Amino acid sequence: MSPVTVSRALAQLAAEGLVVTRPGAGAFRAARPHTPAGPAGDTSWQEVALSADGTADLVPRTVDAYGVTVSLAAPPPGVLEFSGGYPHPSLQPERAMAAALARAGRRPGAWGRPPLEGLPELREWFARGIGGAVTAAEVLVAAGGQSALATALRALAPPGAPVLVESPTYPGMLALARAAGLRPVPVPVDADGVRPELLADAFRASGARVFVCQPLFQNPTGAVLAPGRRAEVLRIARAAGAFVVEDDFVRRLVHADAGPLPRPLAADDPDGVVVHVGSLTKATSPSFRVAALAARGPVLERLRAIQVVDSFFVPRPLQEAALELVGSPAWPRHLRSLSAELKTRRDTMTGALARHLPELALPHVPAGGYHLWVRLPDGTDESALTAAALRAGVALTPGRPYFSAEPPAGHLRLSFAAVASTDEITEGVHRLRTACDEAL
């Protein structure tokens, strides 16, 4: 057998939990899971307790984390990660972060209690990044984008309320909304972002007072909200008396050929319609959880109060490390290197898909972000294809969790940033070809 055949066989056995691979040592039979002895207990009462909301008109607060865990969980050894939600460690500024953390730990007062809103210098840095008339006083430092989104949804909508979302959209936001007892209402997205006429219809039909969107390199489609739609989206929300939660999660993962980026919606919003969420995490490390919430008007105090009640504050050493990192010469060098590498990886994956999987439709090639959104042939079983891909040695993200209602077709989100190299991208597409031959 060829080395490739052996590698794929080991990957399949690892995916099924029958073997474990240890770099430099070999492959070994997996140990049987040990179940400690003890009384089984009876937890059936929890089903009643967790489903009893007390008020008949509230939406059940179900928590389905599948769409999040599929991009967070590491695949089995030997399986290539097309499902990852973060850049590979080789794309992370590990040395610069380590140096920043070391310097931060020596700052006077670095281990003391920070201001509840965040360090003034870090708030100022985030405000400059948003632009427009946004000031440091209108920024709160948050513990990552997911936490900031959770705070925004809790502040802006009571349990049982509808919330407008792009369709498709980020599964983690859908999970947050449902966990808070909110009702996600989908608004379709095309190559130019959310469709304003359908957004207006959705506000009228639902009575919603919140719209959550990703105007820049939308997850998962990669769409950028067109210039002619930006002001229209804000006008429609303002007329509905509603807030726009702008999830600007991937601005620093722009590709080298993108050209000038549009400003955040918050930069062109004098009326406080936009609640802006920006994060450092995607461009640094999954564990570098530093983000910002920006808002103006009375809503800012509500956001602050909820964040303080939930988490008190973001740890000061992490805030100090963020300041050290973004103020160092290594930071712009890292962003330039990351930008070039993401473009190379994107081009490698699009080229490999065109050669080996022409039946997968790629309607849009993004100029930012870390993934591609492909449409499957009509009638394809997403679950069967995802399982076949895992057997072939590549982990995928199915499209179904990205839709809050019935999807129009089957899709896959393919990450090109979570693997180690362009060679792994090419090999992963070959493995996906094998899976498609089995499942399609």
N, C-alpha and C positions, 0 to 999 in steps of 0.2 A: 504493500500500500504506500501511496505517496504521503509525505509529511502533512499536506493539506487535509487529506482524508483522515489521518490520525487526529489532527487538530480538531476537525469538525466532530469526530466521534467523541473525543474527550469533552468538547464543549456541550454536546447533547447530554452526555452522562452527568456532567456537572449541573446542567440546567435542571435535570430530573432529581438532583440531590443524591446520586448514587456514588459519585466520586468527589474528591476535593483535589485541587491542583495547588502545588506549592512551588513558586518560582525557584529554580535552581536545584530542586530536590526531586520533582516528578509528580506523578498522579497516584492517589491512594484511595482505597475504598473508604467511603464516608462512614463514620461511626453511627450506629443506631441512636436516635434521640432518646435520651433518658428522661423518663417521667417519674418524678419523685412520688413516693408512696404517701398516702394521706387521705383523709376524708374528702369525697368529691364535693360535698356541699350542694346547695340548691339556690341557684341565682335566677330562677325563673321569675321571681318577683320584680326583677329590674325591668323586664319588658313592659310591665304595667307602669312602673314609676317613671320610666324615661319617655313614655308616650302620653302621659297625662299632663296636658298643658294648662288645664283648669278653665280655659275659655274656649268655647266651641269655634269661634271664628278665627282663631290663630292658626297659622300654618305650622304643621308639625316640624320640629327642629331636628330633622334627620341630618346626620353627618356622614357623608360619603366622601372619604378621602382618597379614593382610588385614583382620580385624575391628578392628584398631587403626588401621592407616593410612587406612582409609576415613573415620575421624572426625578424623584429624590433617592429611591432605593438603588443601591449598587447591584448590577447584574451578577449572576454567578460567574466564577472564574472561567476564563476562556470565551466569554460571550462579549461581543462588541456592543458598545453602548450608543445606539442611535436614539435612545429614549431620554438622555440626560438633559437636565434643565440648567446646568452650569458648565462653563468652560472647563476643559481638562486642566489638571494641575500644571501642566507644562505651559498653559496660557495664562496662568495666574502670576501676579507679581510677588512670589513668595519671599524672595530675598528682600525686596523693598518693604513688604509688610512686616517681616521679622525685624528689620532695622527700625522701622517706624514704631513698632510696639516697644522695642528696647529703649528708644529715646523717650517715648511717651511715659514709660514707667519711672523715668528719672525726673520728670517735670515736677516742679513744686506743686503740691496739692493734688497730684495725679490720682491718688487713691482715696481722696475725700469725696464728699457728696457734691455732685454737680448741680447747677441750676436746673429746676424741674423742666424748663423748656429746652434745655440743651446749652452747650457752651456757646457764648456769644460769637466767637470767631468762626465756629462751624456753622452756625445759623447764617452768618454773613456770607460764607462761602456758598452755601446752598442757594441763598437769595440771588447772588450774582449769577449763578448758573441758570436760574429761571429767567432772569432779565425783566424788562419792563419796569413797572413801578413797585415790584415786590421788594419789601424790606426785610431785614433780619427779624424785626419785631413780629412779622407775620409768618415766621417759620418755627416749627417744632421739630426737634430731633427725635426720630423714632427708631425702634429696634428692628429694622428691616422693612421691606415693602409690604410683606404679608401682614405684619402687625399694623402698619399704617392704614392699609385697606380695611382691616377689621375695625379699627378705631373710627374711620370715616363712615362706614356703613352703620355702625351703632349710633353715631352722632346724628346722622341725617335721616334715618328711617326707623319708625317704631315696628315692633314685631307684627307680622301680618300684612305689612305694606308691600306694594309692588315696587320693584326696582328694575329699571330698563338696563339691559345689557346688550353688548354686541353679539351677533351670532354669525360664526362661532366666536368663542371667547375663552379666556384663561380659566381652566377648571378650578383652580384654587380660589378664584373670586366667586364662582358659583357655589362652591362648598361653604365659603364664608357667609354668603347671603342666606343659604338654606339653614346653616347652623344658627343664624340669628333670627330665624323664623320669617325671613323675607321671601317674596315670590318673584323670582327672576322672570322678566318678560323679554323675549328676544327681539332684536332689531337687526335685520340683515346688513351684512357688510359686503361691499364689492371691492374691486381693485383700487378704488379711490377712498376707501374707508366707509364709515357708516353712511347710509342713505338718508339725507335730511327729510325728504317727504315722508318716509316710513317712520322716522323718529317723531315727527309731528303727529302722525296718526297714532303712534303708540302712546304718547303723552295723553292725547284726547281720550283714547279708549280705556286706558288703565287708571288714569288719575295719578300716575306716579309723580314723585317729587325728587327723584334721583336717577341720573343716567351715568353708568360707569363705562369708560372707554379708554382705549389705548391709541391715541392719534398717531403715534410714531412707531413704525415697524410692528404692527399689531400682532399679538399672539392669538392664533397661530398663523394667520394668513400672510403676515409681513407687510400689509398695506399701510400706506401713509395717507392720512386725511388730506384730501386735495385742497389747495389754497382757496378755491371758490366755496368750499363747504365749511371752512373753519368758522367764519363769522356767522354763517347760517345756523350751525349747531348751537352756538352761544345765544343767538337771537331766539331760537325755538325754545331752549331751556329757560331763558329769562321770561319769555311770554307765558310759559307754563308755571312760573314761580318755582322752578326746580334747580337743583344743584347738578353740576357736572363733576364727577370724580375723575380726574385725569391721572391715569396710571402711566407715568413716563419712565418705565422700568428699564429701558434698554438704550437710552440715548448715547451711552458711552460705548456701545457695541456697534458703532457705525463701521461700514466697510470702506476700504480705501477708495472705491470709485463712486461713493455716494454723492459727492458734491455738498453744497451748503445745506444744513438742516433747517427746517422751519422751527420757529420759536415754540416753546410750550404754550398751550392755550392760556395758561394763567398769566403769561406776559402781556396778553392783549385783552385782559378782563378787568375793567375798572369797577365793576358792580359786585364783585364777590360771588359770581356764579360758580367759579371753578374752585374745587378743592384739589390741590396738586399733590401727587405722591411721586417722589424721586428717590432713587436708591443708588448706593455705591456697590451693592453686593454683587451684581452680575459681572461687573468689570474687575472684581477683586477675588473674592472667595465666598463659598457658601456660608462660612463662619464669620465673615466680616459684615455683620448685620447692623449697618448704619444707614438710615434713610431719613427723609424729611417729609413732613406734612406742611403745606403752605395754604393759608386761607386768610380772608379779610372779612371783617365784620363780626357780629355776635357769634357766628359759628366757630370762630377761632377759640373762644373761651370754652365752648362745649367740647371741642376736640381735646383741648388741654386737660380739662377735668376728667374726661374718660380715660385718657392716656395715663394720667397720674394715678387714678384709682386702679387701673389694670396692672401697671408695672412700675409705678413710682417714677423711674427715670432710666435712661440708657446708661450702662456702666461707664463711669468717667474714663477709665483707662482706654476703653474702646474709642470713645470720642476723641481723646487726646491722640491716639494712634491714627485716627482718620485725618486729623489736622496735620500731623507729621507727614503722612503719606501724600496727601494732595498738595502739600507745600514743598515737596522734595523734587529735585530734578528728575528723579526716576519716574515720577507720575506721567508727565507728557511723553517720555520715551516709551513707557509701557503702553499707553493708549495708541501711539503710532504703530508699535509692533503688533498689538492686538488687532488693529484695523486691517493691516496688511495680511495677517495670517487668516483672519476670518474670510476675507475675500478669496484667498487661495483655496481654503477649504470649501467654501460655497461653490466655486467654479469646479473643483474636483468632483464634488457630489453631483452637481447638475450635469456635468459631462458624462459621468459614469451612469447616471440614470438614463440619459438620452441614448447611450450605446447599448445598455444591457436590459433596460426596463422601459421601452418606449410606450408600453400600454398604460403606464402610470402617468396621468396628466399633471403637468406642473403649470398652472395658470399664471403664476406670478413668481418672478425671481427677485427676492428682496435685496436691498442695498444696506441692510443692517440686521442685527439679530444673529441668531445662532442655529436656525433651523429652516427647513423647507416644508411646505404644506402641499401634499400631493393627493389627487383624487383617484380613487380606485375604480376599476371597471365596474359598470352596473352589475349588481347581483353578487358582488364579492362579500364574503362573510369576514368582517374585520377580525372577529375573535379567532376564527380558524387560521387566518393568515398570520396573526400575531403569534399564535401557538406554533405554527410551522416555522416561523422565523426564529423563535427561541430554540427550537430543535436544530435549526441550521446554524445557530451560533450568533444571532444578532437580536438585540432587544429593541422593540419598536414601541411607539406610543400610538394607540388607536385613536381615531378621530371622534368616536361617540361621546366621550366625556366633555368635549368642547362645545357641545350643543345643549341648551337648556330645554329644547323641545325636540321633536323628531328631526333628525338630520336629513338633508336632501339627497345625500349620497354617502358612500363610504370614503373615509379619508385616513391618511397617516401623517403624523408629524415626525420628520426625520431630522435629528440633531446632527450637525456636522462639527460641533465644538467639543463634545464630551469625550471623543476618542483621542488617542495619543498622537495620531499623525494622518497625513493624507493617504499613506499606504493602508491604514486601517479603514479609511473611508472606502477606498476601492475594493478591499476585501469584503467589507460589510455589504456593499451593493452586490457583489458576487453571491454572497450567502443569501441575500434577499431574493436574488434571481432563483436560487434553488427553492426557497420557500414559496415563491409565486408559482413555480412549476408544479409544486405539490398541492397548493390550495386553490389556485384560480381555475 
